[in-house]
Amino acid sequence: MPALTASCRHDTRSSRSFPRGPPPSRAKEILEERYASGELSAEEYRERLDHLR
Protein backbone atom coordinates (compact mmCIF):
# COMPACT_ATOMS: atom_id res chain seq x y z
CA MET A 1 0.00 0.00 0.00
CA PRO A 2 2.78 2.56 0.75
CA ALA A 3 4.22 2.00 -2.75
CA LEU A 4 0.86 2.82 -4.32
CA THR A 5 0.53 5.97 -2.22
CA ALA A 6 4.03 7.11 -3.17
CA SER A 7 3.28 6.43 -6.82
CA CYS A 8 0.09 8.51 -6.70
CA ARG A 9 1.92 11.35 -4.98
CA HIS A 10 4.67 11.28 -7.60
CA ASP A 11 2.14 11.44 -10.45
CA THR A 12 0.39 14.41 -8.87
CA ARG A 13 3.60 16.33 -8.34
CA SER A 14 5.02 15.65 -11.79
CA SER A 15 1.82 16.80 -13.52
CA ARG A 16 2.19 20.21 -11.88
CA SER A 17 5.51 20.81 -13.61
CA PHE A 18 3.96 20.78 -17.09
CA PRO A 19 2.27 23.90 -18.43
CA ARG A 20 -1.41 23.58 -19.16
CA GLY A 21 -2.78 24.06 -22.63
CA PRO A 22 -0.99 24.03 -25.95
CA PRO A 23 2.47 25.54 -26.34
CA PRO A 24 2.44 29.22 -27.33
CA SER A 25 3.26 28.46 -30.98
CA ARG A 26 0.24 26.15 -31.30
CA ALA A 27 -1.91 28.67 -29.43
CA LYS A 28 -0.93 31.30 -31.99
CA GLU A 29 -1.81 28.92 -34.84
CA ILE A 30 -5.24 28.32 -33.33
CA LEU A 31 -5.74 32.05 -32.88
CA GLU A 32 -4.80 32.68 -36.52
CA GLU A 33 -7.18 29.95 -37.68
CA ARG A 34 -10.05 31.42 -35.67
CA TYR A 35 -9.34 34.90 -37.04
CA ALA A 36 -9.09 33.60 -40.61
CA SER A 37 -12.42 31.79 -40.29
CA GLY A 38 -14.12 34.96 -39.07
CA GLU A 39 -14.71 33.66 -35.57
CA LEU A 40 -12.71 36.59 -34.10
CA SER A 41 -12.76 40.28 -34.99
CA ALA A 42 -9.47 42.08 -35.68
CA GLU A 43 -9.68 43.69 -32.25
CA GLU A 44 -10.25 40.35 -30.49
CA TYR A 45 -7.39 38.81 -32.46
CA ARG A 46 -4.95 41.57 -31.47
CA GLU A 47 -5.99 41.47 -27.81
CA ARG A 48 -5.56 37.72 -27.57
CA LEU A 49 -2.29 37.81 -29.47
CA ASP A 50 -0.98 40.36 -26.97
CA HIS A 51 -1.86 37.96 -24.13
CA LEU A 52 0.21 35.22 -25.76
CA ARG A 53 3.35 37.34 -25.89
Secondary structure, 3 states (H helix, E strand, C coil): CHHHHHHHHHHHHHHHCCCCCCCHHHHHHHHHHHHHCCCCCHHHHHHHHHHHC
